[in-house]
Every structure is written in C-alpha cells, then in structure tokens.
Amino acid sequence: MKPSSKRPPSTPTPIQNEITPTLHEQIRRRAFELFEQRGREEGHELDDWLQAEEELTQQGTKMTAA
C-alpha cells in the first residue's frame, strides 16, 4: 500500500482587516452619506454598507502600504 499523501487541514489565517469600533462608526457614517446621496431611497441598506466598507477598508490598506 502506498502511504497517504494527505496534508493536514491548514489553519485559517487571521482576518487582516478586523472591524474596530472606530472603523464600524466610519462605515456607518459613510453608508448614511450614500443613503442621503440617493435621495434617502430605502431598500439599499446592504449595498450602501458594503460600498462604504469597501471604500474605507481599501483606503486603510492603501495608507498601510504607503
């Protein structure tokens, strides 16, 4: 019999961009700005949150890399 070449499962890497209370507040404010820019049209809360989160986490990554 041939020995198994299975590798043990890799351990998950820690999340690099954890959402701190400060970042959470910044995302909340930016999402609200997006909501207002749309004319306070409801039904896009998740879209606004995800856009704000992406904008702010990318901004933080760029600042860290510099």
Secondary structure by P-SEA (a helix, b strand, c coil): ccccccccccccccccccccaaaaaaaaaaaaaaaaaacccccaaaaaaaaaaaaaaaaaaaaaac
